[in-house]
Amino acid sequence: MLNAIGLQNPGVEYVIEHYLPKLKQYDTAIIVNAIGNTIEDYVEMCKILNKTDIDGVELNLSCPNVKTGCMAFGVSYEGIKEVTKAVRKVLDKPLIVKLSPNVTDITATAKGAEDGGADGVSLINTFTAMVIDIETRRPILGNNTGGLSGPGIRPIAVRMTYDVAKTVKIPVLGIGGIITGADAIEFMLAGATAVSVGAGNFYSPDTSIKVVSEIEKYLRDHNIEDINSIVGKVEMN
């Protein structure tokens, strides 16, 4: 899936007042994905969120930093560390940093998150991509480029998860094209302690339920009592 829908939402105050009470009815952890254009944006948002009863915050650092010529926060060790460290000072709740794959070395940005005080890293975010209409000779998307997600990126995401899991000591959350239990197990073997379903939900809203069911079957079929026992247990050739 290639999308350029942006990250529109009604704002943190509205979400807290109207969405959070509804979400709290369910027996599940609530992790808020926070995005901003400056470090001050992230800090102010996390100050507000810290006063609520959410379970954690995930920082989306793939957006442009308007104070540095719109270069994304997440492309360098120092950029990641700086914003993570600033947020850590005002946030007592678990802090996860979502990493962009559009970097030279994702292990460096993961280390920046760890050194900045993050409790975990999630990866990967979407790849910047483009599709061109050969008849009009114009990009299909109005934004020209968009974020590529879905099963096609999974092998790259698995490799990056493996590399990061070997580099940092904090938990790694695997993301990228997971639509089956086997996909999820693959990420866990690479070193992920948790996984996330994204694009799969667009064409099958019950994807997560199926993934969980298939993971349970895998554990039964292989007589595995504790799923944590397979994390990072890939046997390299």
LUMGU-604596 format. One record per residue (C-alpha): residue number from 0; x, y, z. Coordinates in Angstrom, 2 decimals, always signed. Example, Ala and Ser with C-alpha at 12.3 -4.5 7.8 and 13.67 -1.06 7.14 Angstrom:
<rec setor="0" x="+12.30" y="-4.50" z="+7.80"/>
<rec setor="1" x="+13.67" y="-1.06" z="+7.14"/>
% end
This chain:
<rec setor="0" x="+0.00" y="+0.00" z="+0.00"/>
<rec setor="1" x="+1.26" y="+3.46" z="-0.94"/>
<rec setor="2" x="-0.37" y="+6.30" z="+0.97"/>
<rec setor="3" x="-0.03" y="+10.03" z="+1.49"/>
<rec setor="4" x="-3.01" y="+10.60" z="+3.76"/>
<rec setor="5" x="-1.06" y="+12.57" z="+6.34"/>
<rec setor="6" x="-1.62" y="+12.24" z="+10.06"/>
<rec setor="7" x="-4.76" y="+14.30" z="+10.53"/>
<rec setor="8" x="-6.37" y="+14.15" z="+13.97"/>
<rec setor="9" x="-8.32" y="+16.51" z="+16.22"/>
<rec setor="10" x="-5.44" y="+17.21" z="+18.60"/>
<rec setor="11" x="-4.26" y="+15.82" z="+21.92"/>
<rec setor="12" x="-6.79" y="+17.63" z="+24.13"/>
<rec setor="13" x="-9.74" y="+16.44" z="+22.05"/>
<rec setor="14" x="-8.42" y="+12.88" z="+21.96"/>
<rec setor="15" x="-8.04" y="+12.84" z="+25.75"/>
<rec setor="16" x="-11.53" y="+14.24" z="+26.31"/>
<rec setor="17" x="-13.50" y="+12.30" z="+23.72"/>
<rec setor="18" x="-11.54" y="+9.22" z="+22.59"/>
<rec setor="19" x="-9.71" y="+8.08" z="+25.71"/>
<rec setor="20" x="-12.84" y="+7.43" z="+27.83"/>
<rec setor="21" x="-14.18" y="+5.13" z="+25.08"/>
<rec setor="22" x="-10.87" y="+3.31" z="+24.71"/>
<rec setor="23" x="-10.61" y="+2.77" z="+28.48"/>
<rec setor="24" x="-13.70" y="+0.57" z="+28.29"/>
<rec setor="25" x="-11.57" y="-2.16" z="+26.73"/>
<rec setor="26" x="-9.13" y="-4.40" z="+28.54"/>
<rec setor="27" x="-6.09" y="-3.43" z="+26.51"/>
<rec setor="28" x="-3.06" y="-1.18" z="+26.78"/>
<rec setor="29" x="-3.43" y="+2.27" z="+25.23"/>
<rec setor="30" x="-0.30" y="+3.66" z="+23.58"/>
<rec setor="31" x="-0.54" y="+7.11" z="+22.00"/>
<rec setor="32" x="+1.44" y="+7.81" z="+18.82"/>
<rec setor="33" x="+2.74" y="+11.39" z="+19.07"/>
<rec setor="34" x="+3.98" y="+13.48" z="+16.16"/>
<rec setor="35" x="+5.21" y="+17.06" z="+15.86"/>
<rec setor="36" x="+7.28" y="+19.50" z="+13.80"/>
<rec setor="37" x="+9.61" y="+20.68" z="+16.57"/>
<rec setor="38" x="+11.08" y="+19.24" z="+19.74"/>
<rec setor="39" x="+8.89" y="+21.66" z="+21.66"/>
<rec setor="40" x="+5.81" y="+20.07" z="+20.04"/>
<rec setor="41" x="+6.77" y="+16.64" z="+21.33"/>
<rec setor="42" x="+7.64" y="+17.90" z="+24.80"/>
<rec setor="43" x="+4.40" y="+19.85" z="+25.23"/>
<rec setor="44" x="+2.30" y="+16.95" z="+23.96"/>
<rec setor="45" x="+3.99" y="+14.48" z="+26.28"/>
<rec setor="46" x="+3.58" y="+16.81" z="+29.25"/>
<rec setor="47" x="-0.15" y="+16.71" z="+28.62"/>
<rec setor="48" x="-0.25" y="+12.96" z="+28.04"/>
<rec setor="49" x="+1.77" y="+12.32" z="+31.18"/>
<rec setor="50" x="-1.19" y="+13.54" z="+33.24"/>
<rec setor="51" x="-3.55" y="+10.96" z="+31.76"/>
<rec setor="52" x="-3.98" y="+7.25" z="+32.47"/>
<rec setor="53" x="-2.65" y="+6.03" z="+29.13"/>
<rec setor="54" x="-0.13" y="+3.18" z="+29.20"/>
<rec setor="55" x="+2.63" y="+4.70" z="+27.10"/>
<rec setor="56" x="+3.71" y="+6.97" z="+24.26"/>
<rec setor="57" x="+5.23" y="+6.13" z="+20.89"/>
<rec setor="58" x="+7.18" y="+8.96" z="+19.28"/>
<rec setor="59" x="+6.82" y="+9.17" z="+15.51"/>
<rec setor="60" x="+10.08" y="+10.86" z="+14.49"/>
<rec setor="61" x="+9.78" y="+10.47" z="+10.74"/>
<rec setor="62" x="+8.13" y="+13.84" z="+10.25"/>
<rec setor="63" x="+10.00" y="+17.00" z="+9.11"/>
<rec setor="64" x="+11.67" y="+19.15" z="+11.74"/>
<rec setor="65" x="+10.75" y="+22.66" z="+10.65"/>
<rec setor="66" x="+13.63" y="+24.14" z="+12.62"/>
<rec setor="67" x="+16.25" y="+22.19" z="+10.69"/>
<rec setor="68" x="+15.14" y="+22.79" z="+7.13"/>
<rec setor="69" x="+12.42" y="+20.12" z="+7.36"/>
<rec setor="70" x="+14.93" y="+17.28" z="+7.70"/>
<rec setor="71" x="+13.30" y="+14.45" z="+9.63"/>
<rec setor="72" x="+14.27" y="+13.99" z="+13.29"/>
<rec setor="73" x="+14.74" y="+10.29" z="+12.77"/>
<rec setor="74" x="+17.57" y="+10.25" z="+10.24"/>
<rec setor="75" x="+20.48" y="+10.64" z="+12.66"/>
<rec setor="76" x="+21.73" y="+9.38" z="+15.99"/>
<rec setor="77" x="+21.92" y="+12.89" z="+17.41"/>
<rec setor="78" x="+18.46" y="+13.90" z="+16.16"/>
<rec setor="79" x="+16.80" y="+10.86" z="+17.71"/>
<rec setor="80" x="+18.72" y="+11.19" z="+20.95"/>
<rec setor="81" x="+17.93" y="+14.89" z="+21.33"/>
<rec setor="82" x="+14.17" y="+14.62" z="+21.01"/>
<rec setor="83" x="+14.00" y="+11.39" z="+23.02"/>
<rec setor="84" x="+16.03" y="+12.91" z="+25.86"/>
<rec setor="85" x="+13.83" y="+16.03" z="+25.91"/>
<rec setor="86" x="+10.64" y="+13.98" z="+26.10"/>
<rec setor="87" x="+12.07" y="+11.61" z="+28.70"/>
<rec setor="88" x="+12.43" y="+14.55" z="+31.10"/>
<rec setor="89" x="+8.68" y="+15.21" z="+31.10"/>
<rec setor="90" x="+7.27" y="+11.70" z="+30.59"/>
<rec setor="91" x="+7.11" y="+9.12" z="+33.38"/>
<rec setor="92" x="+5.26" y="+6.56" z="+31.28"/>
<rec setor="93" x="+6.83" y="+3.95" z="+28.98"/>
<rec setor="94" x="+8.42" y="+5.64" z="+25.97"/>
<rec setor="95" x="+8.77" y="+3.96" z="+22.58"/>
<rec setor="96" x="+10.53" y="+5.52" z="+19.59"/>
<rec setor="97" x="+9.32" y="+4.55" z="+16.11"/>
<rec setor="98" x="+12.22" y="+4.34" z="+13.67"/>
<rec setor="99" x="+12.27" y="+5.29" z="+10.01"/>
<rec setor="100" x="+13.83" y="+2.85" z="+7.51"/>
<rec setor="101" x="+14.85" y="+5.77" z="+5.28"/>
<rec setor="102" x="+18.30" y="+6.01" z="+6.83"/>
<rec setor="103" x="+21.81" y="+4.83" z="+6.10"/>
<rec setor="104" x="+22.10" y="+2.81" z="+9.32"/>
<rec setor="105" x="+19.01" y="+2.07" z="+11.39"/>
<rec setor="106" x="+21.10" y="+0.63" z="+14.20"/>
<rec setor="107" x="+22.58" y="+4.10" z="+14.77"/>
<rec setor="108" x="+19.17" y="+5.72" z="+15.19"/>
<rec setor="109" x="+18.06" y="+2.86" z="+17.44"/>
<rec setor="110" x="+21.11" y="+3.49" z="+19.63"/>
<rec setor="111" x="+20.20" y="+7.19" z="+19.71"/>
<rec setor="112" x="+16.76" y="+6.30" z="+21.08"/>
<rec setor="113" x="+18.29" y="+4.00" z="+23.69"/>
<rec setor="114" x="+20.87" y="+6.56" z="+24.76"/>
<rec setor="115" x="+18.14" y="+9.22" z="+24.93"/>
<rec setor="116" x="+16.22" y="+7.17" z="+27.49"/>
<rec setor="117" x="+13.65" y="+5.27" z="+25.43"/>
<rec setor="118" x="+12.16" y="+2.12" z="+26.94"/>
<rec setor="119" x="+11.83" y="+0.49" z="+23.53"/>
<rec setor="120" x="+11.99" y="+1.04" z="+19.77"/>
<rec setor="121" x="+9.42" y="+0.12" z="+17.13"/>
<rec setor="122" x="+10.40" y="-0.52" z="+13.54"/>
<rec setor="123" x="+9.92" y="-0.01" z="+10.78"/>
<rec setor="124" x="+7.91" y="+2.99" z="+9.61"/>
<rec setor="125" x="+7.00" y="+3.25" z="+5.91"/>
<rec setor="126" x="+9.45" y="+3.57" z="+3.03"/>
<rec setor="127" x="+9.30" y="+6.73" z="+0.94"/>
<rec setor="128" x="+8.11" y="+5.65" z="-2.51"/>
<rec setor="129" x="+6.55" y="+6.87" z="-5.76"/>
<rec setor="130" x="+4.26" y="+5.58" z="-8.51"/>
<rec setor="131" x="+3.96" y="+7.40" z="-11.86"/>
<rec setor="132" x="+0.98" y="+7.35" z="-14.21"/>
<rec setor="133" x="+2.62" y="+6.70" z="-17.59"/>
<rec setor="134" x="-0.26" y="+8.30" z="-19.48"/>
<rec setor="135" x="-0.26" y="+11.63" z="-17.65"/>
<rec setor="136" x="+3.44" y="+11.34" z="-16.75"/>
<rec setor="137" x="+2.56" y="+12.60" z="-13.29"/>
<rec setor="138" x="+2.87" y="+10.89" z="-9.89"/>
<rec setor="139" x="-0.28" y="+9.02" z="-8.88"/>
<rec setor="140" x="-0.29" y="+10.67" z="-5.44"/>
<rec setor="141" x="-1.09" y="+14.34" z="-5.05"/>
<rec setor="142" x="+1.85" y="+14.58" z="-2.66"/>
<rec setor="143" x="+4.12" y="+13.03" z="-5.34"/>
<rec setor="144" x="+5.61" y="+10.55" z="-2.88"/>
<rec setor="145" x="+4.06" y="+8.52" z="-0.11"/>
<rec setor="146" x="+4.72" y="+5.84" z="+2.46"/>
<rec setor="147" x="+5.02" y="+2.25" z="+1.25"/>
<rec setor="148" x="+3.77" y="-0.45" z="+3.60"/>
<rec setor="149" x="+2.37" y="-3.97" z="+3.45"/>
<rec setor="150" x="+3.77" y="-7.49" z="+2.85"/>
<rec setor="151" x="+6.25" y="-6.31" z="+0.22"/>
<rec setor="152" x="+8.42" y="-4.57" z="+2.81"/>
<rec setor="153" x="+8.39" y="-7.41" z="+5.35"/>
<rec setor="154" x="+11.73" y="-9.05" z="+4.45"/>
<rec setor="155" x="+13.50" y="-5.69" z="+4.80"/>
<rec setor="156" x="+11.72" y="-5.01" z="+8.08"/>
<rec setor="157" x="+12.73" y="-8.42" z="+9.42"/>
<rec setor="158" x="+16.37" y="-7.78" z="+8.53"/>
<rec setor="159" x="+16.31" y="-4.37" z="+10.21"/>
<rec setor="160" x="+14.63" y="-5.85" z="+13.28"/>
<rec setor="161" x="+17.39" y="-8.45" z="+13.49"/>
<rec setor="162" x="+20.12" y="-5.83" z="+13.16"/>
<rec setor="163" x="+18.59" y="-3.53" z="+15.80"/>
<rec setor="164" x="+17.88" y="-6.35" z="+18.25"/>
<rec setor="165" x="+21.59" y="-7.21" z="+18.19"/>
<rec setor="166" x="+22.53" y="-3.57" z="+18.81"/>
<rec setor="167" x="+20.32" y="-2.33" z="+21.65"/>
<rec setor="168" x="+19.39" y="-3.76" z="+25.03"/>
<rec setor="169" x="+15.87" y="-2.30" z="+25.11"/>
<rec setor="170" x="+12.87" y="-4.17" z="+23.66"/>
<rec setor="171" x="+12.27" y="-4.11" z="+19.91"/>
<rec setor="172" x="+8.75" y="-4.02" z="+18.45"/>
<rec setor="173" x="+8.53" y="-5.46" z="+14.93"/>
<rec setor="174" x="+6.42" y="-3.76" z="+12.25"/>
<rec setor="175" x="+6.12" y="-4.24" z="+8.50"/>
<rec setor="176" x="+3.76" y="-6.36" z="+6.41"/>
<rec setor="177" x="+2.52" y="-8.70" z="+9.13"/>
<rec setor="178" x="-0.70" y="-10.39" z="+7.99"/>
<rec setor="179" x="-0.26" y="-13.97" z="+9.30"/>
<rec setor="180" x="+0.92" y="-15.70" z="+12.42"/>
<rec setor="181" x="+3.97" y="-16.94" z="+10.52"/>
<rec setor="182" x="+4.89" y="-13.34" z="+9.71"/>
<rec setor="183" x="+4.71" y="-12.43" z="+13.40"/>
<rec setor="184" x="+6.78" y="-15.45" z="+14.44"/>
<rec setor="185" x="+9.40" y="-14.46" z="+11.87"/>
<rec setor="186" x="+9.82" y="-11.04" z="+13.53"/>
<rec setor="187" x="+10.04" y="-12.64" z="+16.96"/>
<rec setor="188" x="+12.73" y="-15.05" z="+15.85"/>
<rec setor="189" x="+14.62" y="-12.01" z="+14.53"/>
<rec setor="190" x="+14.46" y="-10.43" z="+17.99"/>
<rec setor="191" x="+11.13" y="-8.61" z="+18.33"/>
<rec setor="192" x="+9.38" y="-8.94" z="+21.69"/>
<rec setor="193" x="+6.12" y="-7.56" z="+20.27"/>
<rec setor="194" x="+4.64" y="-7.01" z="+16.81"/>
<rec setor="195" x="+2.16" y="-4.65" z="+15.17"/>
<rec setor="196" x="-0.36" y="-5.06" z="+12.35"/>
<rec setor="197" x="-0.88" y="-1.99" z="+10.15"/>
<rec setor="198" x="-1.72" y="-2.21" z="+6.45"/>
<rec setor="199" x="-3.39" y="-5.60" z="+6.90"/>
<rec setor="200" x="-6.21" y="-3.94" z="+8.83"/>
<rec setor="201" x="-7.24" y="-1.95" z="+5.75"/>
<rec setor="202" x="-8.42" y="-4.97" z="+3.77"/>
<rec setor="203" x="-9.21" y="-7.32" z="+6.65"/>
<rec setor="204" x="-10.11" y="-5.63" z="+9.97"/>
<rec setor="205" x="-9.83" y="-8.94" z="+11.83"/>
<rec setor="206" x="-6.21" y="-9.52" z="+10.74"/>
<rec setor="207" x="-4.88" y="-9.15" z="+14.30"/>
<rec setor="208" x="-7.31" y="-11.75" z="+15.61"/>
<rec setor="209" x="-6.20" y="-14.20" z="+12.93"/>
<rec setor="210" x="-2.53" y="-13.49" z="+13.64"/>
<rec setor="211" x="-2.99" y="-14.24" z="+17.34"/>
<rec setor="212" x="-4.88" y="-17.45" z="+16.58"/>
<rec setor="213" x="-2.18" y="-18.63" z="+14.17"/>
<rec setor="214" x="+0.58" y="-17.80" z="+16.67"/>
<rec setor="215" x="-1.19" y="-19.92" z="+19.29"/>
<rec setor="216" x="-1.46" y="-22.81" z="+16.83"/>
<rec setor="217" x="+2.26" y="-22.53" z="+16.05"/>
<rec setor="218" x="+3.08" y="-22.72" z="+19.74"/>
<rec setor="219" x="+0.87" y="-25.78" z="+20.20"/>
<rec setor="220" x="+2.26" y="-27.52" z="+17.13"/>
<rec setor="221" x="+5.83" y="-26.99" z="+18.34"/>
<rec setor="222" x="+5.13" y="-27.71" z="+22.05"/>
<rec setor="223" x="+6.27" y="-24.21" z="+23.05"/>
<rec setor="224" x="+4.89" y="-23.11" z="+26.43"/>
<rec setor="225" x="+6.39" y="-19.61" z="+26.59"/>
<rec setor="226" x="+6.43" y="-17.46" z="+23.46"/>
<rec setor="227" x="+9.32" y="-15.44" z="+24.89"/>
<rec setor="228" x="+11.51" y="-18.50" z="+24.45"/>
<rec setor="229" x="+11.62" y="-17.97" z="+20.68"/>
<rec setor="230" x="+12.55" y="-14.28" z="+20.73"/>
<rec setor="231" x="+15.86" y="-13.77" z="+18.97"/>
<rec setor="232" x="+16.33" y="-17.50" z="+18.45"/>
<rec setor="233" x="+16.92" y="-17.45" z="+14.70"/>
<rec setor="234" x="+19.76" y="-19.83" z="+13.78"/>
<rec setor="235" x="+21.90" y="-18.13" z="+11.19"/>
<rec setor="236" x="+23.52" y="-20.16" z="+8.39"/>
% end
